Amino acid sequence: MAQQITEVAFERCGAFSNTAFFAAVYSLKKRKFVKPASIVKVVADFTVYYRLLPGRYLLFTYSYWSKRHPPRQITVAPFIVKDAGTQELKGVQIEFEKGEYLKTFPPQIADFFQARPGYHGRPAWLSLSEKVYTEEEHARLLELVAKGARFIEEEENE
């Protein structure tokens, strides 16, 4: 019996004057970001479609809002794909001002941040999906997500 493929879409990915949003799926089995099945541009933003087999993944999201302090936020959460749909679980949240703060975290997080879209630009999903991470890098990422903590730049962490 063939496994059912689930299509997952993330809308309004892009960077605008005061806000930004970007999402990517990381395969726990392959230790790399999943290449999107298709990317559709709608005016200045993108809808990203993934076709995923049932299994466990990590969902990376990046958001920016100029009126929030700190303005940048990355979340990494376990993401389960089942025949009946998807389920997102609690993960780790990182709030920061500058990208240098991410050097203290597993490299997948900094790579994800570097792939974010520029102002009205196209995110670098394809280059993001080419790198396979080592077992050690993968283990560091899983340990971080398992903590389920919130990290805020220049503040004590919860």
VODOBA-218645 format. One line per 2 residues: number of its first residue (from 1); for each residue x, y, z of C-alpha. Coordinates in nm, 3 decimals, always signed. Layout:
BEGIN
NUM	X Y Z; ...;
This chain:
BEGIN
1	+0.000 +0.000 +0.000; +0.142 +0.339 -0.102;
3	+0.178 +0.611 +0.159; -0.042 +0.913 +0.116;
5	+0.136 +1.240 +0.033; +0.012 +1.545 +0.223;
7	+0.035 +1.888 +0.067; +0.123 +2.166 +0.310;
9	+0.114 +2.534 +0.209; +0.259 +2.844 +0.374;
11	+0.105 +3.168 +0.249; +0.233 +3.525 +0.253;
13	+0.601 +3.437 +0.269; +0.804 +3.747 +0.193;
15	+0.951 +4.069 +0.329; +0.764 +4.395 +0.325;
17	+0.812 +4.743 +0.475; +0.747 +4.658 +0.841;
19	+0.688 +4.282 +0.846; +0.827 +3.956 +0.712;
21	+0.736 +3.588 +0.729; +0.924 +3.281 +0.608;
23	+0.874 +2.908 +0.673; +1.067 +2.593 +0.586;
25	+1.037 +2.223 +0.667; +1.335 +2.022 +0.795;
27	+1.345 +1.644 +0.748; +1.451 +1.456 +1.060;
29	+1.513 +1.142 +0.853; +1.740 +1.308 +0.594;
31	+1.898 +1.575 +0.823; +1.827 +1.853 +0.574;
33	+1.567 +2.109 +0.474; +1.299 +1.980 +0.237;
35	+1.289 +2.128 -0.111; +0.947 +2.286 -0.181;
37	+0.731 +2.115 -0.442; +0.636 +2.454 -0.585;
39	+0.660 +2.824 -0.510; +0.392 +3.057 -0.643;
41	+0.449 +3.432 -0.648; +0.142 +3.645 -0.580;
43	+0.224 +4.016 -0.626; +0.500 +4.074 -0.364;
45	+0.469 +3.756 -0.158; +0.498 +3.382 -0.211;
47	+0.292 +3.074 -0.133; +0.515 +2.774 -0.073;
49	+0.387 +2.421 -0.123; +0.547 +2.110 +0.023;
51	+0.447 +1.753 -0.060; +0.531 +1.544 +0.246;
53	+0.511 +1.176 +0.327; +0.378 +1.078 +0.671;
55	+0.651 +1.123 +0.930; +0.821 +1.362 +1.169;
57	+0.968 +1.693 +1.059; +1.068 +2.023 +1.213;
59	+0.887 +2.339 +1.112; +1.108 +2.649 +1.105;
61	+0.932 +2.987 +1.095; +1.079 +3.336 +1.084;
63	+0.880 +3.649 +1.152; +0.976 +4.013 +1.164;
65	+0.772 +4.305 +1.287; +0.942 +4.642 +1.323;
67	+0.726 +4.743 +1.624; +0.815 +4.437 +1.834;
69	+1.125 +4.428 +2.053; +1.330 +4.241 +1.964;
71	+1.184 +4.253 +1.612; +1.301 +3.913 +1.480;
73	+1.168 +3.575 +1.591; +1.251 +3.220 +1.485;
75	+1.057 +2.920 +1.606; +1.152 +2.557 +1.553;
77	+0.877 +2.310 +1.639; +0.818 +1.939 +1.585;
79	+0.577 +1.892 +1.296; +0.403 +1.557 +1.244;
81	+0.247 +1.461 +0.912; -0.018 +1.188 +0.929;
83	-0.259 +1.049 +0.671; -0.530 +1.253 +0.846;
85	-0.339 +1.583 +0.835; -0.066 +1.763 +1.027;
87	+0.008 +1.847 +1.389; +0.252 +2.107 +1.521;
89	+0.392 +2.064 +1.873; +0.561 +2.309 +2.110;
91	+0.921 +2.387 +2.021; +1.187 +2.647 +2.082;
93	+1.148 +3.022 +2.026; +1.438 +3.263 +1.963;
95	+1.385 +3.639 +1.970; +1.670 +3.861 +1.855;
97	+1.783 +4.192 +1.708; +2.090 +4.092 +1.504;
99	+2.182 +3.771 +1.324; +2.514 +3.737 +1.513;
101	+2.315 +3.613 +1.813; +2.230 +3.296 +1.619;
103	+2.596 +3.182 +1.616; +2.538 +3.028 +1.961;
105	+2.272 +2.793 +1.820; +2.294 +2.490 +1.586;
107	+2.395 +2.590 +1.229; +2.054 +2.501 +1.082;
109	+1.907 +2.807 +1.255; +2.165 +3.051 +1.115;
111	+2.133 +2.893 +0.768; +1.755 +2.931 +0.784;
113	+1.793 +3.297 +0.885; +2.034 +3.361 +0.596;
115	+1.779 +3.215 +0.350; +1.506 +3.462 +0.451;
117	+1.377 +3.692 +0.179; +1.502 +4.044 +0.129;
119	+1.262 +4.333 +0.076; +1.017 +4.208 -0.190;
121	+1.278 +3.944 -0.271; +1.270 +3.572 -0.323;
123	+1.378 +3.352 -0.029; +1.665 +3.111 -0.090;
125	+1.467 +2.788 -0.042; +1.662 +2.599 -0.305;
127	+2.008 +2.667 -0.163; +1.871 +2.593 +0.185;
129	+1.761 +2.243 +0.078; +2.100 +2.139 -0.065;
131	+2.303 +2.107 +0.257; +2.298 +1.783 +0.460;
133	+2.390 +1.839 +0.826; +2.622 +1.614 +1.025;
135	+2.500 +1.380 +1.298; +2.648 +1.616 +1.561;
137	+2.474 +1.924 +1.416; +2.150 +1.728 +1.392;
139	+2.180 +1.609 +1.755; +2.242 +1.967 +1.877;
141	+1.929 +2.083 +1.697; +1.716 +1.805 +1.847;
143	+1.848 +1.882 +2.198; +1.758 +2.248 +2.156;
145	+1.405 +2.173 +2.033; +1.351 +1.922 +2.315;
147	+1.416 +2.201 +2.570; +1.113 +2.389 +2.443;
149	+1.268 +2.709 +2.580; +1.237 +3.072 +2.483;
151	+1.562 +3.260 +2.416; +1.573 +3.639 +2.405;
153	+1.886 +3.824 +2.296; +2.054 +4.013 +2.582;
155	+1.813 +3.877 +2.844; +1.815 +3.576 +3.071;
157	+1.643 +3.281 +2.909; +1.327 +3.120 +3.038;
